[in-house]
Amino acid sequence: MAKKSAKPHSQARPDPQSAARKLRREPMSRVDTAWLRMEKPTNLMMITGVLMFATPMSIERLRKVIGERFLAWPRFRQKAVDGPAGATWEDDGDFELDWHVRLTALPGRAGKRELERFVSNLASTPLDQTKPLWQFHLVESYHGGSALVARIHHCYADGIALVQVLLSLTDTSAEPVANDRASADWLHEGKPREAVGSIERYRKMGEKMLAKGVQMGTKLYEDPSLAAVLAHEGKQIARELANAVVLPDDPPTILKGRLGVSKRVAWAEPLDLDEVKAVSRAFCCTVNDVLMASAAGALRSYLLDRGEAIDGLSLRATVPVNLRPLKHAKKLGNHFGLVFLELPVGEESPARRLEQVAAHMHELKNSRQAIVSFGLLAALGMAPVGIQRLALELFSRKATAVATNVPGPTMPLYMAGQKMREMMFWVPQTGGIGVGISILSYENHVHFGLIGDARLIPDPDAVIRRFAPEFEKLLYLAMLGDWDAPLDAAAADAMRARLLEPAAT
């Protein structure tokens, strides 16, 4: 009997060296490495989101959902470890779920202002580099329900992938049943920006650029070795890269300047998505065109109130472009490029602002700018720190804001049995950019969010509350127009002039 009991006892004894050998380690992709290394105290590379629920959520049930669904991705048990030989993903041998899923309470009768202040503090606080770079904070009492603040480092995934991750935590009913996942309805076959093979080719192009000793700077487009590589890939690619490098710096405004470590976030009351679609049909443009034109109008109004001279002023926003079908979003990682979108804040006419945004959006869709930037990110992922900082500084000077639009589910969602009534997220800014605009659709509504450096925009509500009035100007023009014919800017301006004429006299 003694021998029989001794054997299982010896097998059950842990072997620290064996356990250490079982911890997985794998190289991080070059693009993900680039996002890991972009972090600095004045611009943390976190995607921050807040989910608001109609009824209270228990921390025990939330931890159960996170443990079963979020951790179904092994990546979220891994730390991001950077070193001279490159960045790697390494299993966290000391992983504890309680450290990553926290319970908190806001002081007094918590309202929107108090929650915005709490999220702002979290958006300004770096994640612990010795642990997997993510956390969930459950606010136990908010407007009769709960709020959940999520922080996930950008090196794990891009916005499209993280929407897929968050949707995997939700159900389409309060009592989940088998295969009841919101992500199943959201993950339809989307048209990728480029075929997968093309993306891989441009990633390798970025590697070739670095291998030939290309220096990221103002003379990048003149380098003969770069020209040889780009000529092989096509003149159009070379032209896109040259245009990006020699693009003039964005003009100085109060929205640009020296950054601090404190960030401020805010979100607006949602817009009705059907009304946004009605405006897009009236002006023969996309929903995204309408929303970005509204954002340009909000920035214009804010700059005017702050005394800026903006006649003829155009500011740029870097806009992420998804480069993979939605069905592949669950693979995590960063698979997007960036384009520079002109925001005509100096244009007084709402209709002409929309016309200009739509025209530039159309031009960008037919360009290779997104895949060129993807290749550059791959190159930066293996570049020395000095070159990375030079490149980030070079490109951040060319834009004032980051703007992103993520389509969410149209049906109501439930997490841990509680109905989600609103959600919003904020993407990080890179280099010296201090303004981020976020647009998210959910349950047939459009949600606007803003994050700004506290030195540049101490009160982001002063900007975000202008989005709805700017959209309503376009909606009003669309309602007054001829519904049987497209409404162009000239006709809209003539109609607007007639409406303003009595007030002028």
C-alpha positions as CSV (number, residue, x, y, z in Angstrom):
1,M,0.0,0.0,0.0
2,A,2.9,2.3,0.8
3,K,4.4,2.0,-2.6
4,K,1.1,2.6,-4.3
5,S,0.5,5.9,-2.3
6,A,4.1,7.0,-2.8
7,K,4.0,7.0,-6.6
8,P,1.1,9.5,-7.1
9,H,2.7,11.6,-4.4
10,S,5.9,11.9,-6.3
11,Q,4.1,12.6,-9.5
12,A,2.1,15.4,-7.9
13,R,5.1,17.2,-6.6
14,P,5.7,20.3,-8.8
15,D,9.0,20.7,-10.6
16,P,9.8,24.4,-10.9
17,Q,12.3,23.9,-13.8
18,S,9.8,21.7,-15.7
19,A,7.1,24.3,-15.2
20,A,9.4,27.1,-16.4
21,R,10.2,25.1,-19.5
22,K,6.5,24.8,-20.3
23,L,6.0,28.5,-20.4
24,R,5.6,29.4,-24.0
25,R,7.6,32.1,-25.8
26,E,7.0,33.3,-29.4
27,P,8.3,36.2,-31.5
28,M,6.0,39.2,-31.8
29,S,5.2,40.3,-35.3
30,R,7.1,43.4,-36.6
31,V,3.9,45.5,-36.8
32,D,2.8,44.6,-33.3
33,T,6.4,45.4,-32.1
34,A,6.1,48.8,-33.7
35,W,3.0,49.6,-31.6
36,L,4.7,48.2,-28.5
37,R,7.7,50.5,-29.0
38,M,5.6,53.6,-29.8
39,E,4.6,54.0,-26.2
40,K,6.0,57.0,-24.3
41,P,4.7,58.8,-21.1
42,T,2.9,61.5,-23.1
43,N,1.1,59.1,-25.4
44,L,0.3,55.6,-24.0
45,M,-0.4,53.0,-26.6
46,M,-3.6,51.8,-24.9
47,I,-7.1,51.3,-26.5
48,T,-9.5,52.4,-23.7
49,G,-13.2,51.6,-23.8
50,V,-16.2,52.0,-21.5
51,L,-19.3,49.9,-21.5
52,M,-22.4,51.1,-19.7
53,F,-25.1,48.7,-18.4
54,A,-28.7,49.4,-17.4
55,T,-28.6,47.2,-14.3
56,P,-25.9,46.3,-11.7
57,M,-23.3,43.7,-12.6
58,S,-21.6,41.5,-10.1
59,I,-17.8,41.2,-10.0
60,E,-18.0,37.4,-9.6
61,R,-20.0,37.0,-12.8
62,L,-17.8,39.4,-14.7
63,R,-14.7,37.4,-13.6
64,K,-16.3,34.2,-14.8
65,V,-17.0,35.7,-18.2
66,I,-13.5,37.1,-18.5
67,G,-12.0,33.8,-17.4
68,E,-14.0,31.7,-19.8
69,R,-14.2,33.9,-22.9
70,F,-11.5,36.6,-22.8
71,L,-8.9,34.1,-21.7
72,A,-10.0,31.8,-24.5
73,W,-7.4,33.8,-26.4
74,P,-4.1,32.5,-25.0
75,R,-2.4,35.7,-26.0
76,F,-4.0,37.5,-23.1
77,R,-2.2,35.3,-20.6
78,Q,1.1,36.5,-22.2
79,K,3.4,39.4,-21.4
80,A,5.0,41.6,-24.1
81,V,8.7,41.5,-23.5
82,D,11.0,43.7,-25.5
83,G,14.7,43.2,-25.8
84,P,17.8,43.9,-28.0
85,A,17.0,40.9,-30.2
86,G,13.4,41.9,-30.7
87,A,10.0,41.6,-28.9
88,T,8.4,38.4,-27.8
89,W,5.2,37.1,-26.3
90,E,5.9,35.2,-23.1
91,D,3.4,33.3,-20.8
92,D,3.0,34.9,-17.4
93,G,3.9,32.2,-14.9
94,D,2.4,34.4,-12.1
95,F,-0.9,35.2,-13.9
96,E,-3.7,36.2,-11.5
97,L,-7.1,37.1,-12.9
98,D,-8.1,39.2,-9.8
99,W,-5.2,41.6,-10.6
100,H,-6.6,42.2,-14.1
101,V,-10.3,42.4,-13.2
102,R,-10.8,45.1,-10.6
103,L,-13.9,46.4,-8.6
104,T,-14.1,50.1,-8.0
105,A,-16.6,52.7,-6.9
106,L,-16.9,56.4,-7.8
107,P,-17.4,59.0,-5.0
108,G,-20.9,60.3,-4.3
109,R,-23.7,60.1,-6.8
110,A,-21.6,59.1,-9.8
111,G,-22.8,60.7,-13.1
112,K,-21.3,61.2,-16.5
113,R,-18.8,63.8,-15.4
114,E,-17.4,61.5,-12.6
115,L,-17.1,58.5,-14.9
116,E,-15.4,60.6,-17.6
117,R,-12.9,61.8,-14.9
118,F,-12.3,58.2,-13.8
119,V,-11.7,57.0,-17.4
120,S,-9.4,60.0,-18.0
121,N,-7.3,59.0,-15.1
122,L,-7.0,55.4,-16.4
123,A,-6.2,56.6,-19.9
124,S,-3.3,58.6,-18.4
125,T,-2.0,55.7,-16.4
126,P,0.4,53.1,-18.0
127,L,-0.3,49.4,-17.7
128,D,2.2,47.3,-15.7
129,Q,4.9,46.1,-18.1
130,T,5.7,43.1,-15.9
131,K,2.2,41.6,-16.5
132,P,-0.1,41.0,-19.5
133,L,-1.0,44.5,-20.7
134,W,-4.7,44.7,-20.1
135,Q,-7.2,45.4,-17.3
136,F,-11.0,45.6,-16.7
137,H,-12.3,48.0,-14.0
138,L,-15.9,47.4,-12.9
139,V,-17.6,50.6,-11.6
140,E,-20.3,49.0,-9.4
141,S,-22.8,51.9,-9.3
142,Y,-23.4,54.1,-12.3
143,H,-26.8,55.6,-13.3
144,G,-28.7,52.7,-11.6
145,G,-26.5,50.1,-13.3
146,S,-22.7,49.5,-13.8
147,A,-19.9,50.6,-16.1
148,L,-17.0,48.6,-17.2
149,V,-13.8,50.3,-18.3
150,A,-11.4,48.2,-20.4
151,R,-7.7,49.0,-21.2
152,I,-5.8,46.9,-23.7
153,H,-2.4,47.7,-25.2
154,H,-2.4,48.3,-28.9
155,C,0.3,45.7,-29.5
156,Y,-2.2,42.9,-28.8
157,A,-4.6,43.9,-31.6
158,D,-6.1,46.7,-33.6
159,G,-9.6,48.2,-33.1
160,I,-11.4,45.8,-35.4
161,A,-9.9,42.8,-33.7
162,L,-10.7,44.2,-30.2
163,V,-14.3,44.8,-31.1
164,Q,-14.4,41.1,-32.0
165,V,-12.8,40.3,-28.6
166,L,-15.3,42.4,-26.7
167,L,-18.3,41.0,-28.6
168,S,-17.2,37.5,-27.7
169,L,-17.9,38.5,-24.1
170,T,-21.5,39.4,-24.9
171,D,-24.7,37.6,-25.8
172,T,-27.8,38.6,-27.7
173,S,-30.1,37.8,-24.7
174,A,-29.9,38.1,-20.9
175,E,-29.8,34.3,-20.5
176,P,-27.2,33.0,-23.0
177,V,-27.8,29.8,-25.0
178,A,-25.5,27.7,-27.1
179,N,-23.8,29.7,-29.9
180,D,-25.5,32.9,-28.7
181,R,-22.7,35.3,-29.5
182,A,-23.0,38.8,-30.9
183,S,-19.8,38.3,-32.9
184,A,-21.5,35.7,-35.1
185,D,-23.8,38.3,-36.5
186,W,-21.1,41.0,-36.7
187,L,-18.5,38.9,-38.5
188,H,-19.9,38.8,-41.9
189,E,-17.6,38.5,-44.9
190,G,-16.2,42.0,-45.4
191,K,-14.3,43.1,-48.5
192,P,-10.6,43.4,-47.5
193,R,-8.8,46.6,-48.4
194,E,-6.2,44.4,-50.3
195,A,-5.7,40.7,-50.9
196,V,-3.7,39.0,-48.2
197,G,-0.9,38.3,-50.6
198,S,-0.6,41.9,-51.5
199,I,-0.4,42.9,-47.8
200,E,2.4,40.4,-47.3
201,R,4.2,41.8,-50.3
202,Y,4.1,45.4,-49.0
203,R,5.2,44.2,-45.5
204,K,8.2,42.7,-47.1
205,M,8.8,45.9,-49.0
206,G,9.1,47.7,-45.7
207,E,11.7,45.1,-44.6
208,K,13.7,45.6,-47.8
209,M,13.6,49.3,-47.3
210,L,15.2,48.9,-43.8
211,A,17.6,46.2,-45.0
212,K,19.0,48.7,-47.6
213,G,19.7,51.2,-44.8
214,V,17.0,53.6,-45.7
215,Q,16.9,56.4,-43.2
216,M,13.4,57.8,-42.3
217,G,13.7,61.5,-42.9
218,T,12.9,64.4,-45.2
219,K,15.3,62.9,-47.9
220,L,13.7,59.5,-47.8
221,Y,12.1,59.8,-51.2
222,E,15.4,60.9,-52.8
223,D,17.3,57.7,-51.7
224,P,18.4,55.8,-54.8
225,S,18.3,52.4,-53.1
226,L,14.7,53.0,-51.9
227,A,13.8,54.1,-55.5
228,A,15.1,50.8,-56.8
229,V,13.0,48.8,-54.3
230,L,9.9,50.9,-55.0
231,A,10.3,50.7,-58.7
232,H,10.1,46.9,-58.4
233,E,6.8,47.3,-56.6
234,G,5.4,49.8,-58.9
235,K,5.4,53.5,-59.6
236,Q,2.2,54.1,-57.8
237,I,3.6,52.7,-54.5
238,A,6.7,54.9,-54.9
239,R,4.5,58.0,-55.5
240,E,2.3,57.3,-52.4
241,L,5.4,57.0,-50.2
242,A,7.0,60.1,-51.6
243,N,3.8,62.0,-51.1
244,A,3.5,60.9,-47.5
245,V,7.1,61.8,-46.7
246,V,7.1,65.3,-48.4
247,L,3.6,66.1,-47.1
248,P,3.8,69.6,-45.4
249,D,3.4,69.7,-41.6
250,D,-0.1,70.5,-40.4
251,P,-0.5,74.2,-39.6
252,P,0.0,75.3,-36.0
253,T,-3.2,75.7,-33.9
254,I,-4.2,75.4,-30.3
255,L,-4.8,71.7,-31.0
256,K,-1.0,71.1,-31.5
257,G,1.7,71.7,-29.0
258,R,3.9,70.2,-26.3
259,L,2.1,67.2,-24.7
260,G,1.8,66.3,-21.1
261,V,1.0,63.0,-19.4
262,S,-2.6,63.7,-18.5
263,K,-5.4,62.9,-20.9
264,R,-9.1,63.9,-20.9
265,V,-11.9,61.9,-22.4
266,A,-15.6,62.7,-23.2
267,W,-18.4,61.3,-25.1
268,A,-21.5,62.8,-26.7
269,E,-25.2,61.9,-26.7
270,P,-25.7,59.4,-29.6
271,L,-27.1,60.2,-33.0
272,D,-29.8,58.2,-34.7
273,L,-28.1,56.1,-37.4
274,D,-31.2,56.2,-39.7
275,E,-30.9,60.0,-39.7
276,V,-27.2,59.8,-40.6
277,K,-28.0,57.3,-43.4
278,A,-30.8,59.7,-44.7
279,V,-28.2,62.5,-44.9
280,S,-25.7,60.3,-46.8
281,R,-28.4,59.3,-49.3
282,A,-29.4,63.0,-49.8
283,F,-25.9,64.1,-50.5
284,C,-24.9,60.9,-52.4
285,C,-22.0,60.1,-50.0
286,T,-21.1,57.5,-47.3
287,V,-22.2,57.5,-43.7
288,N,-18.5,57.9,-42.8
289,D,-18.3,61.0,-44.9
290,V,-21.2,62.6,-43.0
291,L,-19.7,61.7,-39.7
292,M,-16.2,63.0,-40.5
293,A,-17.7,66.2,-41.9
294,S,-19.6,66.7,-38.7
295,A,-16.3,66.2,-36.8
296,A,-14.7,68.9,-38.9
297,G,-17.6,71.2,-38.2
298,A,-17.2,70.6,-34.4
299,L,-13.5,71.3,-34.5
300,R,-14.2,74.5,-36.6
301,S,-16.7,75.7,-34.0
302,Y,-14.4,75.0,-31.1
303,L,-11.4,76.8,-32.8
304,L,-13.5,79.8,-33.5
305,D,-14.6,80.1,-29.9
306,R,-11.0,79.9,-28.8
307,G,-10.1,82.8,-31.1
308,E,-8.3,80.9,-33.8
309,A,-8.0,82.4,-37.3
310,I,-9.2,79.5,-39.5
311,D,-10.3,81.0,-42.9
312,G,-9.2,78.4,-45.5
313,L,-7.6,76.2,-42.8
314,S,-7.4,72.4,-43.4
315,L,-6.3,70.0,-40.7
316,R,-5.3,66.4,-41.2
317,A,-6.4,63.3,-39.3
318,T,-4.8,60.0,-39.6
319,V,-7.5,57.4,-40.2
320,P,-7.0,53.6,-39.8
321,V,-8.0,51.5,-42.8
322,N,-8.8,47.8,-42.1
323,L,-6.7,45.5,-44.4
324,R,-8.3,42.1,-43.6
325,P,-11.8,40.6,-43.8
326,L,-13.8,40.8,-40.6
327,K,-13.9,37.0,-40.3
328,H,-10.1,37.1,-39.6
329,A,-10.4,39.7,-36.8
330,K,-10.4,37.0,-34.2
331,K,-6.7,36.2,-35.0
332,L,-5.7,39.4,-33.1
333,G,-2.6,41.4,-34.2
334,N,-2.6,44.7,-36.0
335,H,-3.6,44.5,-39.7
336,F,-4.4,48.0,-40.8
337,G,-2.8,50.9,-42.6
338,L,-3.1,54.7,-42.0
339,V,-4.3,57.4,-44.4
340,F,-4.2,61.2,-44.1
341,L,-7.7,62.7,-44.3
342,E,-8.1,66.4,-44.9
343,L,-10.6,68.1,-42.5
344,P,-11.7,71.4,-44.1
345,V,-12.3,73.3,-40.8
346,G,-11.8,76.6,-42.6
347,E,-14.9,76.0,-44.8
348,E,-18.0,77.8,-43.4
349,S,-20.6,76.0,-45.5
350,P,-21.6,72.6,-43.9
351,A,-22.5,71.2,-47.3
352,R,-19.2,72.2,-48.9
353,R,-17.3,70.7,-45.9
354,L,-19.2,67.4,-46.6
355,E,-18.5,67.6,-50.3
356,Q,-14.8,68.2,-49.7
357,V,-14.5,65.4,-47.1
358,A,-16.3,63.0,-49.5
359,A,-14.1,63.9,-52.4
360,H,-10.9,63.3,-50.4
361,M,-12.3,60.1,-49.0
362,H,-12.9,58.8,-52.5
363,E,-9.4,59.7,-53.5
364,L,-7.9,57.9,-50.5
365,K,-10.0,54.7,-51.3
366,N,-8.3,54.6,-54.7
367,S,-4.8,55.1,-53.4
368,R,-2.2,52.8,-52.0
369,Q,-1.5,55.0,-49.0
370,A,-2.9,52.5,-46.4
371,I,-0.7,49.5,-47.5
372,V,2.3,51.8,-47.9
373,S,1.9,52.8,-44.2
374,F,1.5,49.1,-43.2
375,G,4.8,48.3,-44.9
376,L,6.4,51.2,-43.1
377,L,5.1,50.0,-39.7
378,A,6.6,46.6,-40.4
379,A,9.9,48.3,-41.1
380,L,9.7,50.4,-37.9
381,G,9.1,47.2,-35.9
382,M,12.7,46.1,-36.5
383,A,14.3,49.5,-36.7
384,P,16.6,51.0,-34.1
385,V,14.9,53.2,-31.5
386,G,16.5,56.3,-32.9
387,I,15.0,55.7,-36.3
388,Q,11.6,54.9,-34.8
389,R,11.5,58.1,-32.9
390,L,12.6,60.1,-36.0
391,A,9.9,58.5,-38.1
392,L,7.1,59.0,-35.5
393,E,8.0,62.6,-35.1
394,L,8.2,63.1,-38.8
395,F,4.7,61.7,-39.5
396,S,3.0,63.0,-36.4
397,R,3.9,66.6,-37.5
398,K,1.8,66.0,-40.6
399,A,-1.5,65.5,-38.7
400,T,-3.4,67.1,-35.8
401,A,-5.7,64.2,-34.8
402,V,-6.3,60.5,-35.1
403,A,-9.9,59.6,-36.2
404,T,-11.4,56.1,-36.3
405,N,-14.8,54.7,-37.1
406,V,-15.7,51.2,-36.1
407,P,-19.0,49.6,-37.0
408,G,-20.6,47.8,-34.1
409,P,-23.6,45.4,-33.8
410,T,-27.1,46.6,-34.6
411,M,-28.9,44.5,-31.9
412,P,-28.8,45.1,-28.1
413,L,-26.1,43.1,-26.3
414,Y,-25.9,41.5,-22.9
415,M,-22.8,40.8,-20.8
416,A,-22.9,38.7,-17.6
417,G,-26.7,38.9,-17.9
418,Q,-26.9,42.7,-18.0
419,K,-28.0,44.8,-21.0
420,M,-25.5,47.1,-22.5
421,R,-27.0,50.5,-23.1
422,E,-24.0,52.4,-24.4
423,M,-20.4,51.9,-25.3
424,M,-17.5,54.1,-26.4
425,F,-13.7,53.7,-26.9
426,W,-10.7,55.8,-27.5
427,V,-7.6,55.0,-29.6
428,P,-4.1,56.1,-28.7
429,Q,-2.4,58.9,-30.6
430,T,1.1,58.5,-31.9
431,G,4.2,60.8,-31.6
432,G,3.2,64.3,-30.9
433,I,-0.5,64.1,-31.9
434,G,-2.7,65.1,-29.0
435,V,-6.3,64.7,-30.2
436,G,-8.3,61.5,-30.9
437,I,-11.8,61.2,-32.4
438,S,-13.7,58.0,-32.0
439,I,-16.9,57.0,-33.8
440,L,-18.8,53.8,-32.9
441,S,-22.2,52.5,-34.0
442,Y,-24.3,50.3,-31.7
443,E,-28.0,49.4,-31.7
444,N,-28.8,51.8,-34.6
445,H,-27.1,54.8,-32.9
446,V,-23.8,56.5,-33.6
447,H,-21.6,57.4,-30.6
448,F,-18.9,60.1,-30.7
449,G,-15.9,60.1,-28.3
450,L,-13.0,62.5,-27.9
451,I,-9.7,62.1,-26.1
452,G,-7.3,65.0,-25.8
453,D,-4.1,66.0,-24.1
454,A,-5.1,68.0,-21.0
455,R,-2.7,70.8,-22.0
456,L,-4.3,71.2,-25.4
457,I,-8.0,70.4,-24.6
458,P,-8.6,70.7,-20.9
459,D,-12.4,70.3,-21.4
460,P,-13.1,67.9,-24.2
461,D,-16.9,68.3,-23.6
462,A,-16.5,71.7,-25.1
463,V,-15.7,70.0,-28.4
464,I,-17.8,66.8,-28.2
465,R,-21.1,68.7,-27.5
466,R,-20.7,70.4,-30.9
467,F,-20.9,67.2,-33.0
468,A,-24.7,66.9,-32.8
469,P,-25.4,70.5,-33.8
470,E,-23.0,70.2,-36.8
471,F,-24.8,67.1,-37.9
472,E,-28.2,68.7,-37.5
473,K,-27.2,71.4,-39.9
474,L,-26.7,68.7,-42.6
475,L,-29.9,66.9,-41.6
476,Y,-31.9,70.1,-41.8
477,L,-30.6,70.8,-45.3
478,A,-31.3,67.2,-46.4
479,M,-34.9,67.5,-45.1
480,L,-35.5,70.7,-47.0
481,G,-34.0,69.4,-50.3
482,D,-35.6,67.7,-53.2
483,W,-35.9,64.1,-52.1
484,D,-36.1,62.9,-55.7
485,A,-32.7,64.4,-56.7
486,P,-29.2,64.4,-55.1
487,L,-28.5,67.4,-53.1
488,D,-25.2,69.1,-54.1
489,A,-23.3,71.8,-52.1
490,A,-24.3,74.6,-54.5
491,A,-28.0,73.8,-54.1
492,A,-27.7,73.4,-50.3
493,D,-25.8,76.7,-50.0
494,A,-28.5,78.5,-52.0
495,M,-31.2,77.0,-49.8
496,R,-29.2,78.0,-46.6
497,A,-28.8,81.5,-47.9
498,R,-32.5,81.9,-48.4
499,L,-33.1,80.6,-44.9
500,L,-30.7,83.1,-43.4
501,E,-31.8,86.0,-45.5
502,P,-34.7,87.2,-43.2
503,A,-32.5,87.1,-40.1
504,A,-29.9,89.3,-42.0
505,T,-32.5,91.9,-42.9
